[in-house]
Amino acid sequence: MNRKSLVLLVLSLSVSGAGCNEDKSNPQAEAPPPLKVEQVQDRNVFQVDRPERFQLVQAVEHIASPQLKVTGTVNPDISRAVPVISLASGRIVAIDARLGDTVKKGQLLLKVQSADISGAFSDYQKAVADEQLVHTQLDRAKLLYDRGAISQNDLQIAQNTEDKAKVDVANAAEKLRVLGHPTVDRPATGIVEIRAPISGVITDQQVTNAAGVQGLASPNPFTISDLSNVWVLCDVYENDLADVRVGEKADIRLNAYPEQVFTGTISNIGPILDPNIRTAKVRLEMHNPGMMRPGMFVTATFHSRKSERRAAVPAAAVLHLHDRDWVYVPIGNSKFRRTEVVGGDILPGGMQEVVSGIAPGQQVVANALQFQSTVGQ
């Protein structure tokens, strides 16, 4: 090998060695950058200067009974709803009452022109004529018996015929009375007067002027409901049925009069659940003070027999923010934590019940709105 070839070999080996060194990986260069932990400030923790400016109060203990609130509607008492019926068929010629009217027992509701009355009065007149004839025959039979012209058996037959004729007259008169003819002393005009069987409110009307009425057939012209007592039907979810019992009391608030509280008694818990919303109908019975109307929305509150230990704070200590209730709790070093709570009912003395979130004995800021205004600036 000459000198020139040797130099070329050395140069090629040097280039190959350099390429191999470059292909080797560098662990430090390929390693991921070190993890950096960034601390995010808790948005519910506030640090203030001069914390003594904010008065602190201590949550007191409040013994409360758990409550279950449900919605419902006012309904007529079905046992006090009486249909108005007409035994005579015919055409309505006058309506003296309307849906929603308050009526008294015996009040005229409507008039029906019916051929049934004319037929019944005709039967009554025939029965009276037959009875008069039979009575004359009985008097003649008595006279003949006294003279020995007829036997006692013939007299008894005449007496029996008279008795049957009187029964026919009484039946014909009763039929007229049932159909609505007021008296048998005057001829029938073919007009039947339908009157209210009870006092109450007309809650259903199925007839109009000139409409036809079928005797004892549906639909009934009117339905009158006695609203002195009403039902409140509530929807109670399946998971809450254990909190309601037949015979217990419940507070009733009408949406129209939320400031007034009434009392109802649970009389029935529906045995069948609604398969769509998983609720059962709970029926409350109560006296109607006069302002309850069928169809009104109500809120019913059921009270549990068990008592729970809860906290109570001044109402000003609870801040309603973003559809939630909050209180500010001191945590030391001039810091306060905004704590979410579940607010309850307003109690006497300007206090408010706290269902959960804080415990009795825990301190909170007395005026949450003032504190929020200060830290929010």
Protein Blocks (a to p, Z undefined) as FASTA:
>chain_A
ZZklmmmmmmmmmmmmmmmmmmpccfklmpccdddddddddfkbccdehkllpccddddd
ddddddddddddddddfklcccdddfbgcddfbdcbdehiacdehiafbdcddfklmmmm
mmmmmmmmmmmmmmmmmmmmmmmmmnopacfklmmmmmmmmmmmmmmmmmmmmmmmmnop
abfkbccehiacdddfbgcddfbdcbdehiacdehiacdfbacddfkbccddddddfklm
mmpcehiacddddfklmmbccddddfbdcfbdcfklopacdddddddehlacghiacddd
dddfbdcddddddfklpcceehiacddddebjhiacddddddddddehhiacdfbhpaeh
iacdfblmlmmmmmmZZ
